[in-house]
Amino acid sequence: MTVVTFTTDFGLADPYAGAMKGAVLSLAPDATLIDISHGIPRHDVVAGALALAQAAPYFPPGSIHVAVVDPDVGGGRADIVVEAGGRFFVGPDNGVLSLAAPPPRAAYRIESAFFRRDSVSPTFHGRDVFAPAAGRLASGHAAKDAGPPMPAIVDFPMPDGGTLRDDCQGLVLSIDNFGNLLTSLVGVGIEKGLWEMTCDGRSFDLLVGRTFCDVERGSLVLYVGSSGRVEVAVREGSAAALTQARPGTQLGLRRRS
């Protein structure tokens, strides 16, 4: 059985995610369908790219990943299939696939009528283009059959904030459902101690921890998350709510002791 995953900003209140799954199963009834997330913030292509990049490596080779965070649906951006690292990625060419499908990769425009529904809604390419393309791949068709090759796709280079140092700057890349801040900084074995964080003209004290329970409830903790990047959390609370940080917020971090 082939695995097909879905990453979208559709939410679960509307029928959109279900319609996409139906379109895949109508072409590949034995496919295994898995949701990575339908809770990507609306129109936030970077957040979708980050979520897909964090999850996709843990799926088996041959998996097909459909990502639809597509504020320009029906516009000039291409519909694409990308093959990279033994996996397939299907979605709009707006950068949402680029972090999960790094070079070397092969990309193809989805132009073949065989890879699209007969009637394509200009506002729902997820159902009418990307899901059928994933269904064709899941039923054994080659990515190159989707259409002509593309020399390049839109890339989102991962912001490089460098390694956490005693006095450094970074960016908030995304905020998860717990309100934890994922930063652009990489951390390796951060020595425990007291740090100061500044953002939007305010400052906060936070302790280094290996995990959340290393600090008191309601306290800020600085730690290396499962992605290998530095994160900021509030134990049993929300760092985003406390600090008012947003994706793109500049952070300053300085060791105090």
DATA-V199652 format. One record per backbone hydrogen bond with DSSP energy under -0.5 kcal/mol. CO is the residue of the C=O (numbers start at 1). NH is the residue of the N-H. E is the energy in kcal/mol with one decimal. If there is no record, write none. Layout:
CO;NH;E, CO;NH;E
//
This chain:
2;32;-3.0, 3;64;-2.6, 4;34;-2.5, 5;66;-2.6, 6;36;-2.5, 6;37;-1.6, 7;68;-2.7, 8;40;-1.8, 15;19;-2.4, 16;20;-1.9, 17;21;-1.9, 18;22;-2.4, 19;23;-2.1, 20;24;-1.9, 21;25;-2.7, 22;26;-1.9, 24;27;-1.4, 24;28;-2.3, 28;31;-2.1, 31;33;-0.6, 32;4;-3.1, 34;6;-1.6, 34;36;-0.6, 37;8;-2.8, 38;11;-2.4, 41;44;-2.3, 43;45;-1.4, 44;48;-1.9, 45;49;-2.5, 46;50;-2.5, 47;51;-2.4, 48;52;-2.4, 49;53;-2.2, 50;54;-1.9, 51;55;-1.5, 52;56;-2.9, 53;57;-0.6, 55;58;-1.9, 56;59;-2.0, 60;63;-1.7, 63;88;-2.6, 64;5;-2.8, 64;66;-0.6, 65;67;-0.6, 65;90;-3.0, 66;7;-2.2, 67;92;-0.6, 68;9;-1.2, 70;73;-1.8, 72;75;-2.5, 78;93;-2.8, 79;110;-3.0, 80;91;-2.0, 81;108;-2.5, 82;84;-0.5, 82;89;-2.7, 83;106;-2.3, 84;87;-1.9, 86;62;-2.9, 87;84;-2.3, 88;65;-3.0, 89;82;-3.1, 90;67;-2.6, 91;80;-2.6, 92;94;-1.8, 95;98;-0.8, 95;99;-0.6, 97;101;-1.4, 104;85;-0.5, 106;83;-3.2, 107;150;-2.6, 108;81;-2.3, 109;111;-1.5, 112;115;-1.5, 113;116;-1.3, 118;120;-0.5, 119;121;-0.6, 121;124;-1.0, 124;128;-1.9, 125;129;-2.5, 125;130;-2.7, 126;131;-1.9, 128;117;-2.8, 129;133;-2.2, 130;134;-2.3, 131;135;-2.5, 132;136;-2.4, 133;137;-2.3, 134;138;-2.7, 135;139;-1.4, 136;141;-2.3, 137;140;-1.7, 142;145;-1.4, 143;146;-2.1, 144;147;-0.6, 146;111;-1.9, 146;112;-3.1, 148;109;-2.7, 150;107;-0.5, 155;157;-0.6, 159;161;-0.9, 162;186;-2.6, 166;255;-3.1, 168;253;-2.8, 170;251;-3.2, 171;173;-0.7, 171;184;-1.8, 172;248;-3.4, 174;182;-2.7, 176;179;-2.0, 179;240;-1.6, 180;176;-1.7, 180;182;-0.6, 181;183;-0.6, 181;232;-1.7, 182;173;-3.1, 182;174;-1.2, 184;161;-1.6, 185;230;-3.1, 186;164;-2.7, 193;208;-2.0, 194;256;-3.0, 194;257;-1.7, 195;206;-2.4, 196;254;-2.3, 197;204;-2.6, 198;252;-2.4, 199;202;-1.9, 202;199;-2.4, 204;197;-3.1, 206;195;-3.0, 207;222;-3.0, 211;214;-1.6, 212;215;-1.6, 216;219;-2.1, 219;235;-2.2, 220;207;-1.6, 221;233;-2.2, 222;209;-2.4, 223;225;-0.7, 223;231;-3.1, 225;228;-1.9, 228;187;-1.4, 229;225;-2.7, 230;183;-2.3, 231;223;-2.1, 232;181;-3.0, 233;221;-2.7, 234;237;-2.2, 235;218;-2.5, 237;239;-0.5, 238;242;-2.0, 239;243;-2.6, 240;244;-2.0, 246;249;-2.6, 249;172;-2.0, 251;170;-2.6, 252;198;-2.4, 253;168;-2.7, 254;196;-2.8
//
